[in-house]
Amino acid sequence: MASGSEPSISAPGASSDGLSRVTGRVLLVDDSSLVRDFVGSLIADWGFQVETVGSGRAALLALEASPFEVIVAEVRMPEMTGLELLTTLRVRGVSTPVIMLSSVSRASEILSAIHHGAFDYVVRDQAIEPLRLALLRAMQHVHLMRDNARLS
């Protein structure tokens, strides 16, 4: 079984959606303290370790201090948008899955996020379940990539 900051998967905890219970470290980036508190508590309730920061620049500092398996970032933030954060991460060679979070669904924004390497795009005001499922898929992706690298 994985330890430390690696995601752990326990087969007996398979949920009704067919995804195993996956845990790991999540960095939540949002300029709204209300959103950070609410979404951060949901992420923690789902069994993930979560750290929250209020800006893209703070996210870059947090990532320098310690690794995260998944990043959840608000698309629209002052100073550095979520898309700018995503682009900066990819330019720096950071392959951590990034889930873009937005209060609106705009096709151009979704396409831009995916084009820049986002793992997923979730509209937070429509439902909470899509974010939980996106986190589970991203954590499983990280776990599989680590397993593949170990086997190579």
N, C-alpha and C positions, 0 to 999 in steps of 0.2 A: 504494500500500500504506500502511496506517496506521502511525504512528510514535508514539513516546513511550509514554503509558500507555493508548493505544487498543488494543483487541484486534486481532491480525493473523490473517488467514485465508490459508492457502496451499492452493490447489486440489490440487497434486500430492500433498499429505500426507493425502488422504482415507483414513479408516480403514475397517476392515471393518464397522463399525456404520453406515456411510453418513454420518457427521458429519465435516466437514473439521477439520483440526488447527487449534485455536483457542488463542491464548495471551492472557494479560492478568494484571492484578494481583488477587490474592485475599487477603482478610483473614480469617484463621482465628481464631475466638474460642472458647476452651475453658478451663475452670479447671484441668484436669488437664494437667500438663506432659508426661506420657507420651503422652496423646492428641495434644497439640499437636506433639510431636516426630514421632510416627508418621504421623499424618494429614498434617502439614505436609510431611514428606519425600515422601509419596506425591504430593501436589499438585505439588510441585516436580519430581518425576520425570515427571509428566504434561506438563511444559513450561510451567507457570504460575509467575509470580513470586508468592511467598507471604510474608506477614508474619503472625506469630502474636502474640496477646495473651491474657492470662489472665482477663479479666473484661469485662463489658459496658461499664463505665466506661472501661476502657483502650481499648476499641474506639472509643468516641465520641471520645476524644482522638486516636487514630490517624487517624480519618476527618477530623478538623479539620486535621491536619497534611498529609495528602495523600489524593487520591482512589483508590478501588479500584473495579474493575468488578463484583466479586462479593464478598459476605460469606458465610462459612460459620460459623454460630453454634450452639453446644450449647444445647439447650433448657433443661436444668436446671443452673443455676449459682447460687452464693450471691450475695448483694447485689443483683444485677440478672440476672434470668433472660434467656434468649435471646428469649423472647416479649416481655419488657419492653424489651429492646434494639430489637427489631423495631418495637414500638409507638412508642417514642421517635423512631426514625428516620422513620417515616411522619408523625408529628406535626410533625417538623421539615422535612418536605417532601423528604426524601432518598428517591429512587426506586431506588437501587441494589438489584439482586436479592439477596435473602437466602435462603440454603438453610439450613433448620433441620436440625441433626444431633442424633440421640438414640440412646441405647443400647437403648431399648424402643419398641415400636410400640403406641401407645394412640390409639384412634380419636378420643377427645375432644381430645387434644393435637394431633393432625394437623389436625382441623377448625378448632381455635382458631388454629393457625399460618397456615393458608390464609386463614381469615377476616380475620386481621390483615395479610395481604398478603405472606406468604412465597411465594417463587418455587417452592420444592419442600421436601419433608420426607424425609430419608434416615435410615434406621436403620443406624447404622454397624457394628453387630456382626454383621449378617446377611451382608453382602457389600460389597466395595469398589467394584465396577463401577457400582452405582447412583449413587454420589457422583461418579465420573468423568463419567458421562453427564449428570448434573444440572449439573455445572460447564460442560460443553461447551454444553448448551442455554442456560444463563444467559449465557455469553459470546457466543454467537450472537445471543441476544436483544438484548444491549447493542449489538452491532455493527449489527444491523438498525435499532434505534431511532436510532442516530447517523446512519446512512445516510439514514433517512427525514427526520430533522431537517435534514440538509444539503440534501436535495432540495426541502424545503418553502420 
